[in-house]
Amino acid sequence: MKDTFRYIMVGLYLVTGVTHFLRPYMYRKIMPTWVPYPMQMVYISGICEIVFALMLLNTTTRSIGAWCLIVLLVAVFPANVQMAINFSQKHNPYLWIAILRLPLQAVLVWWAWLYTH
């Protein structure tokens, strides 16, 4: 069962990583203003999601890939906060989704942590 959830995790991060290249402006819009080179950061984070997801497939790289995903999740958390702020300011009807994403980040960190050992 743990392997099934790992493959689901890999699939989710691969899809999300590829989306950074297919719809980069969607991610650019939630980048905090204090982040330098925001568009490059969108692409870098997409590459990281793809590489770290693939690292979960191999037993020799699984642990480091999981730790890298944890670091990435922490690093991109300000973008999730910015998304919630943007949605609130624009009275976006999907504000509730942006707010739900914030605690979801902790669940994703826990999920990745399962593969660190």
Buried (B, 14 or more C-beta within 10 A) or exposed (E): EEEEEBEEBBEBBBEBBEBBEEEBEEBBEBBEEEBEEBEEBBBEBBEBBBBBBBBBEEEEBBBBBBBBBBEBBEEBBBBBBBBBBBBEEEEBEEBEEBBEBEEEBEEBBEBBEEBEE
